[in-house]
Amino acid sequence: MKGPKHAGGGPKGKKGFPMGDPKHQRLAIGGATRSYDAGNISKSKELEIKAEARRLLGEKRKAKLNKWAGGAK
């Protein structure tokens, strides 16, 4: 038996292929950083991509505590 001709992760003929597994989300975070560093995307686009990937991963970003703002002493 032959496999399907379209083996991408998205609809045939559409740009991109969002994957729901954690590996692809982590790769998206790293790819956004590399693209920003290379000058291919803006900082806001980088942050947008990272936020979406982290949301799908279920990560909670811990706010940095400032010792002057009632944080740990």
C-alpha positions as CSV (number, residue, x, y, z in Angstrom):
1,M,0.0,0.0,0.0
2,K,1.1,3.5,-0.8
3,G,1.0,6.3,1.8
4,P,-0.8,9.5,1.2
5,K,0.8,12.0,-1.2
6,H,0.4,14.9,1.3
7,A,2.2,14.0,4.5
8,G,2.4,17.5,5.9
9,G,0.9,18.5,9.2
10,G,-1.7,20.9,7.9
11,P,-4.3,21.1,5.2
12,K,-3.1,20.4,1.7
13,G,-2.2,23.6,-0.1
14,K,-2.0,25.7,3.1
15,K,1.1,27.4,4.4
16,G,2.5,26.1,7.6
17,F,1.7,23.0,9.6
18,P,1.0,23.5,13.3
19,M,1.6,20.4,15.3
20,G,0.1,19.8,18.7
21,D,2.8,17.8,20.3
22,P,5.3,19.3,22.7
23,K,8.3,18.7,20.5
24,H,7.0,20.9,17.8
25,Q,6.0,23.6,20.3
26,R,9.5,23.7,21.7
27,L,11.0,23.9,18.2
28,A,8.7,26.8,17.5
29,I,10.1,28.7,20.5
30,G,13.7,28.1,19.4
31,G,12.9,28.9,15.8
32,A,11.3,32.2,16.7
33,T,14.4,33.2,18.6
34,R,16.7,32.3,15.7
35,S,14.5,34.1,13.2
36,Y,14.5,37.3,15.4
37,D,18.2,37.1,15.9
38,A,18.7,36.7,12.1
39,G,16.5,39.8,11.5
40,N,13.7,37.8,9.7
41,I,10.9,38.7,12.1
42,S,10.1,41.5,14.5
43,K,10.4,41.3,18.3
44,S,6.6,41.5,18.6
45,K,6.2,38.5,16.2
46,E,8.8,36.6,18.1
47,L,6.9,37.1,21.4
48,E,3.6,36.3,19.7
49,I,5.0,32.9,18.4
50,K,6.6,32.1,21.8
51,A,3.4,33.0,23.7
52,E,1.3,30.7,21.5
53,A,3.7,27.8,21.7
54,R,3.9,28.2,25.5
55,R,0.2,28.4,25.8
56,L,-0.1,25.1,23.9
57,L,2.6,23.6,26.0
58,G,0.7,24.7,29.2
59,E,3.8,26.5,30.5
60,K,3.4,29.2,33.1
61,R,6.1,31.8,32.9
62,K,7.2,32.8,36.4
63,A,7.5,36.5,36.9
64,K,10.9,37.6,38.1
65,L,10.6,38.7,41.7
66,N,12.1,42.0,42.6
67,K,13.4,42.2,46.2
68,W,12.1,45.8,46.3
69,A,8.6,44.8,45.1
70,G,7.7,42.5,48.0
71,G,9.6,39.4,46.6
72,A,11.7,36.9,48.5
73,K,14.1,38.5,51.0
